[in-house]
Amino acid sequence: MAVKPTEAQITRYADMFAAMGTDARLRIVRLLLAAHPDGMVAGEIGAELGIPASTLSHHLEKLRNEDLVRVRRESTFLWYSANAEALQELLGFLYAECCTRNKAIQPQAIVTLCK
């Protein structure tokens, strides 16, 4: 049997989902996953998604605060990348409930979606 998540873990996962709860932030995470592992500079993200710099900064900060996005400085540029480990943990939390414990969704259906 899988280990039951703690209340603190559930709260953390809820905060992570909330951080991705806008279309702009979800698009940012998807774009950064596509650019994984190198990531992208903020200007590239904004240009690709059509998000103004000030708004983008707010969204990136929210994602970074929930550890969904990482940032590194190279010279004068800030490179953003998806935190694949945190996203894997978050997806694992859902997967454990829907696909292993009660079989609400068959695991093969998830694998098919990801192809």
C-alpha positions, 0 to 999 in steps of 0.5 A, a space after each residue: 500500500 502506498 504511503 498516505 500523504 501528510 497534511 503538510 504535503 497535501 497543502 504543498 501540492 494544493 499550493 503548487 496546483 494553485 500556482 499553475 491555476 492561471 492559463 498564463 502560468 500553465 503555458 509558462 510551465 509547459 513552455 519551460 518543460 519543452 525547453 528542459 533542461 536548458 530553460 529560457 531567458 525571461 525575454 524569450 518566454 515573454 516573446 513566445 507567449 505574448 506576456 508583457 515583462 511586468 506581468 511575466 515577472 509576477 507569474 514567474 515569481 509565483 511559480 518560483 515561490 512554489 518551487 515549480 520553476 528554478 532560476 539561475 543567473 548567467 551574466 546579466 540574464 536570468 534563465 528559468 527552467 521547470 523543476 522537473 523533480 517537483 512536477 514529478 512529485 506533484 504528478 506522482 501524488 495524483 497518480 497514486 490516488 487515481 491510478 494505483 489505489 482506486 484505479 479510477 483511471 487505468 495507468 495505461 491511459 496516462 501513458 497513452 496521453 503522454 505519448 
